[in-house]
Amino acid sequence: MTDASFIIVAIDGGAASGKSSTSRALSERFHLLHVDTGSFYRAFTAELLRQNVATDHPDAITSAATALQLDTAIEGRRAQMKINGRVVPDAEIRTPAVNANVSHFAAVPALRQALLEYQRGQADVGRSHGFRGLVMEGRDIGSVIFPDADFRFFLHADPVERARRRAAEGQQDSITERDRLDQSRKTAPLACPEGATDVDSTHLTLEEVVDLLSSHLATRLAPVA
């Protein structure tokens, strides 16, 4: 039996568009399970690099990806992927090597398919742990993973501003190249889903973005924080 009061919020956007900060804030404000699907692809990338799987060998990627055992660990309001019983720590998924390769691995259809049902299953994880809903961020959430989500948002910002945000985080990331790869892949390319609420965060503070999205969610749930 599904819980009609359980809401699903999809937040899509490119690198450093504000998805993660906004999703974390919404999860706290409304007691939602926060799922960062980018961290899933990063964890896969870190594991495949550890196995010396090359980005230009799709058959090897497919074989390695489908052999991995996936589970979920809950830390606070955050869902973390477990690969073969182990949570891949942030220190391993935020490296320059992962930044440089994650979009290449994410473009492989078989890898995306391997993650599809796992990602959709996070809604059941959220329900079973007593959350009031799920806020999932990524690049194809509102278009592929949860096209019928209760709320769908697409965040974007000027590439210069996004590069500044990455640098402020101490991250080395090629925003323009990541965008090109994510937008041009054949399977689930990055794009604003039809009917989603498009939000330009270039000149907005995080608080302003969170308040804007919260005004939509508040039509279904009262804030708890």
Buried (B, 14 or more C-beta within 10 A) or exposed (E): EEEEEBBBBBBBBBBBBBBBBBBBBBBBBBBBBBBBBBBBBBBBBBBBBEEEBEBEEBEBBBEBBEEBEBBBEBEEBBBBBBBEEEBBEEEBBBBEEBBBBBBBBBBBBBBBEBBBEBBBEBBEBBBEEEBBBBBBBBBBBBBBBBBEBBBBBBBBBBBEBBBBBBEEEEBEBBBEEBBEBBEEBEBBBBBBBEEBBEBEBEEBEEEEBBBBBBEBBEEBBEEEE
